């Protein structure tokens, strides 16, 4: 059974960007693509570069889905589920995430 961990307020994340949070000893990239309460959470570790950088990636829309492009090697990961567009075998973990009373919470 998972536990919901508070990360930060929704308003503390600038629109169309991501931040990194340490949740239960795991680096999690939290993304806020729109001005509403839509948020996504993926592992922050780029599996190609083995670096903690995905939270700094560029959010883009492609094939009617939102993706984040790694700032290092530019592979794209779907925000909904962590699927890597260029190599499905290198996808990243996605985490359940919600906004509750203006606070972002992640389950790990």
N, C-alpha and C positions, 0 to 999 in steps of 0.2 A: 504494500500500500504506500502510495507516495504522500509526501508532505508538501504543503505550499509554503514557499519561502518568500517573504517580502524582499523586493530588490530596490525599488526606488519609486518616486511618484511619477505618474505618467507625464506630467508637465516638465519634469527635469530632463526629458529626452527631446532634443531639437528635432523638429519634423524632418523626415526623409533621411534620418541618420540612425546609427546604432551606438550602443555603449557596451562595455564589457563588465560583467558582474561575476564575483566569486560566489558560487552557490554550492554548498555542501562539498567544498574542496574541488569544484569543477569550474573551469572558465566557460561562461555562457555569454554569447553575443545576443543582445536584446535589440530588436529593430522596431522603429515606429515610422512606418512609411507615410501615414496620412494624419490629418488633423483630428481624426476621431480616436476611438480607443482600440484600433486595430494594432496588435503587437505580435511579434514572432520571436522565437528563441531557438538558436542553434548553438552547437559547440563552437567555441571561438577559435579552435585550432584548425588551421589550413592543413589538410592531409597531404598536400603536395610539397609544401615548404616546411611542414612541422613547426610552424610559427603561430603565435597567438595574435592573429591579425584580422579575422573576419569581421569583427565589430567595426573596423575602419573601412570596410569595403563600400563600394558604390551600389546603391539599390537601383534596380532597373526593372522595367516590365518587358517580358518577352513571352511569346506564345500564350498570351492571356494569363500569365502568372508573374509573381514578383520574385526576383532573384537578387542575390548579392554577389558581386564580383570581387574575388580576392584582390587586395591591393598589390600582392606580390606577383603571382603568376597568371592572374586574370581568369581563372576558372570560375564558373558560375554555379551557385548553389541555390536551389529553390527554397524560399523562405518557409513555405508551407510544410515541407517534409525533409529538407536537407539534401535532396537528390542533386548529384553533380551532373550538369548538362554534358560535360565533355567526357566523363568517365564514371559511370554508375557504380563501379566497384570502389570508388573513393568518396562516396557520399558522406555527409556528416550527420551527427545525431541531432534530432529536433526534440524540443521539450514542450510539454504542455505549459501554456502560459495564459494568464487572464489579468483583467483589470478589476479590482474590487475596491470600491470607495476611493477611486483615484490613485490607488497603489498597484503597481505591477507585481504580480506574484508568479513564481515559477515552481513547477513540481518536478523534483528529480528523485 
